[in-house]
Amino acid sequence: MHERFLIYNASAGSGKTFQLVRNYLKRCLSTKDARRFMHILAITFTKKAAGEMKVRLIKQLKLLKSYPDIEAGDRAYAEELAAELAIDPIELKHRASAALSGILHHYAAFNVS
């Protein structure tokens, strides 16, 4: 099954990277498949933006895997993401941990460019 493409076109400082990271996480964590990230391709227009996106994705996965031992604002972000995925925040924690491990063990398959 092919999923549709999401295209964001906005000016600098408008939150594109935030939205891209959030949508990537939603797709990546929508199943228990720890290798789901291998089926996602994120493309930006500069190497700098791609590097920033990879850093943010890793940071967010680390944060999510630490739930609930995180700051209140981050806890709310995790709970909101879990609600959007219709899963328990603890399940989100497990999926984030598995995805992070998968990415770190198969970094070449982490397709953000």
WOLINMO-V904039 format. One record per backbone hydrogen bond with DSSP energy under -1.0 kcal/mol. CO is the residue of the C=O (numbers start at 1). NH is the residue of the N-H. E is the energy in kcal/mol with one decimal. If there is no record, write none. Layout:
BEGIN
co=CO nh=NH e=E
co=CO nh=NH e=E
END
This chain:
BEGIN
co=11 nh=14 e=-1.3
co=15 nh=19 e=-2.3
co=16 nh=20 e=-3.0
co=17 nh=21 e=-2.7
co=18 nh=22 e=-2.4
co=19 nh=23 e=-2.6
co=20 nh=24 e=-2.5
co=21 nh=25 e=-2.7
co=22 nh=26 e=-2.3
co=23 nh=27 e=-2.1
co=24 nh=28 e=-3.1
co=25 nh=29 e=-2.8
co=33 nh=36 e=-1.8
co=35 nh=38 e=-1.7
co=36 nh=39 e=-2.3
co=37 nh=40 e=-1.6
co=42 nh=113 e=-2.6
co=46 nh=50 e=-2.0
co=47 nh=51 e=-2.6
co=48 nh=52 e=-2.4
co=49 nh=53 e=-2.4
co=50 nh=54 e=-2.3
co=51 nh=55 e=-2.3
co=52 nh=56 e=-2.5
co=53 nh=57 e=-2.6
co=54 nh=58 e=-2.5
co=55 nh=59 e=-2.6
co=56 nh=60 e=-2.8
co=57 nh=61 e=-2.5
co=58 nh=62 e=-2.4
co=59 nh=63 e=-2.3
co=60 nh=64 e=-3.0
co=61 nh=65 e=-2.2
co=63 nh=66 e=-1.2
co=64 nh=67 e=-1.3
co=66 nh=69 e=-1.8
co=68 nh=70 e=-2.1
co=71 nh=75 e=-2.7
co=72 nh=76 e=-2.3
co=73 nh=77 e=-1.8
co=74 nh=78 e=-2.4
co=75 nh=79 e=-2.6
co=76 nh=80 e=-2.4
co=77 nh=81 e=-2.4
co=78 nh=82 e=-2.6
co=79 nh=83 e=-2.2
co=80 nh=84 e=-2.2
co=81 nh=85 e=-1.7
co=82 nh=87 e=-2.5
co=88 nh=92 e=-2.2
co=89 nh=93 e=-2.2
co=90 nh=94 e=-2.0
co=91 nh=95 e=-2.5
co=92 nh=96 e=-2.8
co=93 nh=97 e=-2.3
co=94 nh=98 e=-2.3
co=95 nh=99 e=-2.7
co=96 nh=100 e=-2.7
co=97 nh=101 e=-2.2
co=98 nh=102 e=-2.5
co=99 nh=103 e=-2.8
co=100 nh=104 e=-2.6
co=101 nh=105 e=-2.1
co=102 nh=106 e=-1.6
co=106 nh=109 e=-1.9
co=107 nh=110 e=-1.8
co=109 nh=111 e=-1.4
co=110 nh=112 e=-1.6
co=111 nh=42 e=-2.7
END
